[in-house]
């Protein structure tokens, strides 16, 4: 089978799971466009990736996902550099302070809403319109805690943003039927990134730390699997989930015999 080099755009990819996904796509020979809010952080990510992979296949531009016009300009730059986008992954997102809903500063819950919901909407709209004008493609939105309706005190705002994302993405899946665009969802489970560390540490929640020690994984464990599933998918409405129900049950069963501590210094 002839290899087709794809152009992948990943928002929020200067670090964390987005950065891990970028590296895996590059390892598989594809071209990747990085995104973040600060060009300085993008340049650092570009330097790290260029020391391992072909620098001619990596580019990155600063753009704030909650700024629609800025994201339109970002899309234009990505296409000018590497041509039409084959896969667009809306990964950018933030967590919340471990506080009850009434304790959160209004500036914080407004920012969570703007990035985790508006940012996904902006990215999806821009990517789908771009792909409809070209050869089609895939748009993936990143699920998170709360997407399936689960609730934990102190994670209400973040969970709400991801629950809304689930509804929005499933609506898109239905609406793109019959077009050249396909929409999917990525569910990486609990991945130990700065987003998680900062959220848990801020609340010093020992119970939450225990759960993460049982269920969580490092980005380098999850991202190779996700990338292979993304590259192999041909269908619309595909939900690519790493941490499934049976896997969760197995990890709780083995927990007394398999100790991990992500907070160990």
C-alpha positions as CSV (number, residue, x, y, z in Angstrom):
1,X,0.0,0.0,0.0
2,X,1.4,3.4,-1.0
3,X,2.2,5.6,2.0
4,X,0.2,8.8,2.1
5,X,1.8,11.5,4.2
6,X,-0.9,13.3,6.1
7,X,-1.0,16.8,7.5
8,X,-2.1,16.8,11.2
9,X,-3.0,19.9,13.2
10,X,-3.1,19.6,17.0
11,X,-4.3,22.4,19.2
12,X,-2.7,22.8,22.6
13,X,0.3,20.8,21.5
14,X,3.3,22.6,22.9
15,X,3.2,20.2,25.9
16,X,1.2,17.4,27.5
17,X,-0.7,14.8,25.5
18,X,-0.9,17.1,22.5
19,X,2.9,17.2,22.4
20,X,3.0,13.4,22.8
21,X,0.6,12.9,19.9
22,X,2.7,15.2,17.7
23,X,5.8,13.1,18.3
24,X,4.0,9.9,17.5
25,X,2.6,11.3,14.2
26,X,6.1,12.5,13.3
27,X,7.5,9.0,14.2
28,X,5.0,7.6,11.7
29,X,6.3,9.9,8.9
30,X,3.5,12.6,8.8
31,X,3.6,16.3,8.9
32,X,2.5,18.1,12.1
33,X,1.4,21.7,12.9
34,X,1.7,22.6,16.5
35,X,-0.4,25.2,18.3
36,X,-0.3,27.0,21.6
37,X,-1.0,30.4,23.0
38,X,2.6,31.5,23.2
39,X,5.1,31.4,20.3
40,X,7.9,30.9,22.9
41,X,6.5,27.7,24.2
42,X,5.8,26.5,20.6
43,X,9.4,27.2,19.7
44,X,10.7,25.2,22.6
45,X,8.4,22.3,21.5
46,X,9.7,22.6,17.9
47,X,13.3,22.5,19.1
48,X,12.6,19.3,21.2
49,X,10.9,17.5,18.3
50,X,13.4,18.7,15.7
51,X,16.2,17.1,17.7
52,X,14.5,13.7,17.1
53,X,12.4,14.0,13.9
54,X,12.7,15.6,10.5
55,X,12.4,19.4,11.1
56,X,11.0,19.8,7.6
57,X,7.8,18.0,8.8
58,X,7.1,20.2,11.8
59,X,5.7,23.8,12.0
60,X,4.0,25.7,14.8
61,X,2.0,28.9,15.2
62,X,0.7,30.7,18.2
63,X,-3.1,31.2,18.3
64,X,-5.6,31.5,21.2
65,X,-8.3,28.9,20.6
66,X,-11.0,31.1,22.1
67,X,-10.3,33.8,19.6
68,X,-12.1,32.9,16.4
69,X,-10.4,35.4,14.0
70,X,-7.0,34.3,15.4
71,X,-7.8,30.7,14.7
72,X,-8.9,31.5,11.2
73,X,-5.5,33.1,10.6
74,X,-3.9,30.1,12.2
75,X,-5.6,27.7,9.8
76,X,-4.5,29.9,6.9
77,X,-0.8,29.7,8.0
78,X,-1.0,25.9,8.5
79,X,-2.2,25.4,5.0
80,X,0.3,27.8,3.5
81,X,3.1,25.8,5.2
82,X,2.0,22.1,4.6
83,X,-1.1,22.2,2.4
84,X,-4.7,21.0,3.2
85,X,-5.3,19.5,6.6
86,X,-6.1,15.8,6.7
87,X,-6.6,15.4,10.5
88,X,-7.5,18.2,12.9
89,X,-7.4,17.4,16.7
90,X,-9.0,19.8,19.1
91,X,-6.9,19.0,22.1
92,X,-6.5,22.4,23.8
93,X,-8.2,22.6,27.2
94,X,-7.7,23.5,30.9
95,X,-8.7,22.0,34.2
96,X,-10.0,23.8,37.3
97,X,-8.9,24.5,40.8
98,X,-10.2,21.8,43.2
99,X,-13.0,23.9,44.5
100,X,-16.8,23.6,44.8
101,X,-18.7,25.5,42.1
102,X,-19.7,28.4,44.3
103,X,-16.1,28.8,45.4
104,X,-14.6,29.3,41.9
105,X,-13.7,32.8,40.9
106,X,-15.9,33.9,38.0
107,X,-12.8,34.7,35.9
108,X,-11.8,31.0,36.2
109,X,-15.1,29.4,35.2
110,X,-15.4,31.9,32.4
111,X,-12.0,30.9,31.1
112,X,-12.8,27.2,31.3
113,X,-16.0,27.8,29.3
114,X,-14.2,29.8,26.7
115,X,-11.3,27.4,26.1
116,X,-13.0,24.0,26.7
117,X,-16.2,24.8,24.8
118,X,-15.8,27.9,22.6
119,X,-12.3,26.8,21.7
120,X,-13.6,23.4,20.5
121,X,-16.5,25.0,18.6
122,X,-14.1,27.5,16.9
123,X,-11.7,24.7,15.9
124,X,-14.4,22.4,14.7
125,X,-16.1,25.0,12.6
126,X,-12.9,26.3,11.0
127,X,-11.6,22.8,10.3
128,X,-14.8,21.4,8.8
129,X,-15.3,24.4,6.5
130,X,-11.7,24.1,5.4
131,X,-12.1,20.4,4.7
132,X,-15.4,20.8,2.9
133,X,-13.6,23.2,0.5
134,X,-10.8,20.7,-0.1
135,X,-10.6,16.9,-0.1
136,X,-12.3,16.2,3.2
137,X,-10.7,15.0,6.4
138,X,-11.1,14.0,10.0
139,X,-11.9,16.2,13.0
140,X,-11.4,14.8,16.5
141,X,-12.4,16.4,19.8
142,X,-10.8,15.4,23.0
143,X,-13.1,14.0,25.7
144,X,-12.3,14.2,29.4
145,X,-13.7,13.6,32.9
146,X,-17.4,14.4,32.8
147,X,-17.9,13.5,29.2
148,X,-19.9,10.5,30.2
149,X,-21.8,12.3,33.0
150,X,-19.7,11.2,36.0
151,X,-19.3,13.7,38.8
152,X,-16.7,14.3,41.5
153,X,-17.0,17.2,44.0
154,X,-14.4,19.9,43.1
155,X,-14.5,19.0,39.3
156,X,-17.9,20.3,38.5
157,X,-17.0,23.1,36.1
158,X,-14.5,21.1,34.2
159,X,-16.9,18.1,34.0
160,X,-19.7,20.3,32.7
161,X,-17.5,21.7,30.0
162,X,-16.6,18.1,28.9
163,X,-20.2,16.9,29.1
164,X,-21.2,19.8,26.8
165,X,-18.3,18.8,24.5
166,X,-19.7,15.3,24.2
167,X,-23.1,16.5,23.2
168,X,-21.6,19.0,20.7
169,X,-19.3,16.4,19.1
170,X,-22.1,13.8,18.8
171,X,-24.2,16.4,17.1
172,X,-21.4,17.1,14.7
173,X,-21.1,13.4,13.9
174,X,-24.7,13.3,12.7
175,X,-24.5,16.6,10.8
176,X,-21.5,15.7,8.7
177,X,-23.0,12.5,7.4
178,X,-23.0,12.5,3.7
179,X,-20.1,15.0,3.5
180,X,-16.4,14.4,2.9
181,X,-15.7,15.2,6.5
182,X,-15.7,12.7,9.4
183,X,-15.9,13.6,13.1
184,X,-14.7,11.5,16.0
185,X,-13.9,11.7,19.6
186,X,-10.7,10.8,21.5
187,X,-10.9,9.5,25.1
188,X,-7.4,9.1,26.4
189,X,-8.5,8.4,30.0
190,X,-6.4,9.7,32.8
191,X,-3.1,11.0,31.4
192,X,-0.5,12.4,33.8
193,X,0.2,15.8,32.4
194,X,0.7,19.3,34.0
195,X,-3.1,19.7,33.8
196,X,-3.6,16.8,36.1
197,X,-0.7,17.5,38.5
198,X,-1.7,21.1,38.9
199,X,-5.3,20.3,39.5
200,X,-4.7,17.6,42.1
201,X,-1.8,19.3,43.9
202,X,-3.9,22.5,44.3
203,X,-6.4,20.6,46.4
204,X,-3.9,18.2,48.1
205,X,-6.5,15.5,47.6
206,X,-5.1,12.2,48.8
207,X,-8.1,10.2,47.6
208,X,-7.8,11.6,44.1
209,X,-4.1,10.8,44.1
210,X,-4.9,7.2,44.9
211,X,-7.4,6.9,42.1
212,X,-4.9,8.4,39.6
213,X,-2.2,6.0,40.8
214,X,-4.6,3.1,39.9
215,X,-6.1,4.4,36.6
216,X,-3.8,6.9,35.1
217,X,-1.0,6.5,32.5
218,X,1.9,8.5,31.2
219,X,1.5,10.2,27.8
220,X,4.2,7.9,26.3
221,X,2.0,4.9,27.2
222,X,-1.2,6.2,25.7
223,X,-0.2,8.3,22.6
224,X,1.3,5.5,20.4
225,X,-2.0,3.6,20.7
226,X,-4.2,6.6,20.0
227,X,-2.2,7.6,17.0
228,X,-2.4,4.1,15.5
229,X,-6.1,4.1,16.0
230,X,-6.5,7.6,14.4
231,X,-4.4,6.6,11.4
232,X,-6.3,3.4,10.9
233,X,-9.8,4.8,11.3
234,X,-11.9,5.3,8.1
235,X,-15.3,5.8,9.8
236,X,-17.4,8.8,10.9
237,X,-18.6,8.9,14.5
238,X,-15.7,6.8,15.8
239,X,-15.0,7.0,19.6
240,X,-11.4,6.0,20.3
241,X,-11.2,5.2,24.0
242,X,-8.2,4.0,25.9
243,X,-9.6,3.5,29.4
244,X,-12.6,1.2,28.8
245,X,-14.9,-0.2,31.5
246,X,-13.2,-3.7,31.5
247,X,-9.8,-2.1,31.8
248,X,-10.9,0.0,34.7
249,X,-12.2,-3.1,36.5
250,X,-9.0,-5.0,35.9
251,X,-6.9,-2.1,37.3
252,X,-8.9,-2.0,40.5
253,X,-8.5,-5.8,40.9
254,X,-4.8,-5.7,40.5
255,X,-4.3,-2.5,42.5
256,X,-3.3,-4.3,45.8
257,X,-0.5,-6.1,43.9
258,X,0.7,-3.4,41.5
259,X,1.8,-0.2,43.2
260,X,2.4,3.0,41.4
261,X,3.0,6.5,42.7
262,X,3.0,9.4,40.2
263,X,3.6,11.9,43.0
264,X,6.8,10.2,44.2
265,X,9.6,12.7,43.9
